[in-house]
Amino acid sequence: MMNGGMHMPMGMMIGMGIVWILILAFLVLGIAAFLKYLRSK
């Protein structure tokens, strides 16, 4: 399935990008909430 290296269909690339953006956004929100929680103690 992974033949040709980075020659993926456009939809797959966009889907992966959206997934990565969501993961990064959740990580940033989690870290921000954690820091807020630590500060409020």
MDTraj code that builds the backbone (N, CA, C; nanometers):
import mdtraj as md
import numpy as np

residues = "MET MET ASN GLY GLY MET HIS MET PRO MET GLY MET MET ILE GLY MET GLY ILE VAL TRP ILE LEU ILE LEU ALA PHE LEU VAL LEU GLY ILE ALA ALA PHE LEU LYS TYR LEU ARG SER LYS".split()
xyz = np.array([
    [0.0832, -0.1208, 0.0000],
    [0.0000, 0.0000, 0.0000],
    [0.0871, 0.1264, 0.0000],
    [0.1996, 0.1201, 0.0708],
    [0.2880, 0.2375, 0.0771],
    [0.3953, 0.2289, -0.0298],
    [0.3552, 0.2285, -0.1567],
    [0.4544, 0.2232, -0.2640],
    [0.4724, 0.3622, -0.3236],
    [0.5961, 0.4059, -0.3405],
    [0.6225, 0.5375, -0.3989],
    [0.6447, 0.6446, -0.2939],
    [0.6565, 0.6053, -0.1665],
    [0.6903, 0.7028, -0.0634],
    [0.5775, 0.7994, -0.0356],
    [0.5978, 0.9269, -0.0731],
    [0.5035, 1.0320, -0.0355],
    [0.3944, 1.0540, -0.1405],
    [0.3734, 0.9583, -0.2306],
    [0.2716, 0.9773, -0.3352],
    [0.1366, 0.9265, -0.2862],
    [0.0762, 1.0041, -0.1957],
    [-0.0541, 0.9682, -0.1405],
    [-0.1631, 1.0467, -0.2132],
    [-0.2854, 0.9950, -0.2112],
    [-0.3972, 1.0728, -0.2657],
    [-0.4167, 1.2019, -0.1867],
    [-0.4712, 1.3041, -0.2537],
    [-0.4861, 1.4346, -0.1910],
    [-0.5772, 1.4273, -0.0692],
    [-0.6871, 1.3528, -0.0801],
    [-0.7800, 1.3429, 0.0322],
    [-0.7141, 1.2836, 0.1552],
    [-0.6281, 1.1832, 0.1331],
    [-0.5594, 1.1202, 0.2450],
    [-0.4660, 1.2194, 0.3132],
    [-0.3932, 1.2967, 0.2331],
    [-0.3019, 1.3959, 0.2907],
    [-0.3784, 1.4994, 0.3712],
    [-0.4912, 1.5464, 0.3174],
    [-0.5712, 1.6468, 0.3880],
    [-0.6260, 1.5866, 0.5172],
    [-0.6723, 1.4615, 0.5098],
    [-0.7243, 1.3953, 0.6292],
    [-0.6175, 1.3831, 0.7371],
    [-0.4970, 1.3416, 0.6976],
    [-0.3887, 1.3299, 0.7938],
    [-0.3556, 1.4661, 0.8548],
    [-0.3556, 1.5693, 0.7719],
    [-0.3276, 1.7046, 0.8221],
    [-0.4310, 1.7479, 0.9244],
    [-0.5583, 1.7197, 0.8962],
    [-0.6652, 1.7568, 0.9903],
    [-0.6474, 1.6812, 1.1210],
    [-0.6152, 1.5512, 1.1112],
    [-0.5945, 1.4717, 1.2328],
    [-0.4793, 1.5291, 1.3139],
    [-0.3683, 1.5633, 1.2478],
    [-0.2524, 1.6188, 1.3193],
    [-0.2869, 1.7516, 1.3849],
    [-0.3633, 1.8380, 1.3127],
    [-0.4025, 1.9677, 1.3696],
    [-0.4886, 1.9462, 1.4933],
    [-0.5817, 1.8506, 1.4857],
    [-0.6678, 1.8226, 1.6009],
    [-0.5851, 1.7726, 1.7193],
    [-0.4916, 1.6815, 1.6929],
    [-0.4082, 1.6285, 1.8015],
    [-0.3265, 1.7415, 1.8648],
    [-0.2653, 1.8250, 1.7826],
    [-0.1844, 1.9353, 1.8354],
    [-0.2712, 2.0326, 1.9146],
    [-0.3922, 2.0624, 1.8627],
    [-0.4817, 2.1545, 1.9321],
    [-0.5200, 2.0983, 2.0693],
    [-0.5515, 1.9676, 2.0747],
    [-0.5870, 1.9061, 2.2027],
    [-0.4693, 1.9099, 2.2990],
    [-0.3481, 1.8850, 2.2486],
    [-0.2295, 1.8892, 2.3345],
    [-0.2094, 2.0295, 2.3911],
    [-0.2202, 2.1307, 2.3057],
    [-0.2007, 2.2693, 2.3502],
    [-0.3063, 2.3064, 2.4539],
    [-0.4330, 2.2691, 2.4270],
    [-0.5399, 2.2998, 2.5217],
    [-0.5171, 2.2275, 2.6535],
    [-0.4747, 2.1030, 2.6468],
    [-0.4487, 2.0269, 2.7689],
    [-0.3370, 2.0895, 2.8511],
    [-0.2289, 2.1288, 2.7845],
    [-0.1164, 2.1907, 2.8550],
    [-0.1602, 2.3238, 2.9167],
    [-0.2361, 2.4027, 2.8410],
    [-0.2820, 2.5322, 2.8919],
    [-0.3717, 2.5125, 3.0146],
    [-0.4637, 2.4155, 3.0069],
    [-0.5530, 2.3885, 3.1202],
    [-0.4719, 2.3409, 3.2410],
    [-0.3709, 2.2568, 3.2160],
    [-0.2871, 2.2049, 3.3240],
    [-0.2104, 2.3182, 3.3917],
    [-0.1540, 2.4092, 3.3109],
    [-0.0814, 2.5226, 3.3688],
    [-0.1751, 2.6116, 3.4484],
    [-0.2948, 2.6351, 3.3964],
    [-0.3937, 2.7160, 3.4680],
    [-0.4273, 2.6515, 3.6016],
    [-0.4445, 2.5175, 3.5977],
    [-0.4766, 2.4429, 3.7209],
    [-0.3634, 2.4539, 3.8215],
    [-0.2385, 2.4445, 3.7734],
    [-0.1244, 2.4557, 3.8648],
    [-0.1162, 2.5960, 3.9239],
    [-0.1445, 2.6974, 3.8429],
    [-0.1359, 2.8355, 3.8911],
    [-0.2426, 2.8652, 3.9949],
    [-0.3608, 2.8024, 3.9774],
    [-0.4710, 2.8350, 4.0663],
    [-0.4544, 2.7714, 4.2043],
    [-0.3630, 2.6754, 4.2181],
    [-0.3433, 2.6099, 4.3488],
    [-0.2702, 2.7017, 4.4452],
])
top = md.Topology()
chain = top.add_chain()
for i, resn in enumerate(residues, 1):
    res = top.add_residue(resn, chain, resSeq=i)
    for name in ("N", "CA", "C"):
        top.add_atom(name, md.element.get_by_symbol(name[0]), res)
traj = md.Trajectory(xyz[None], top)
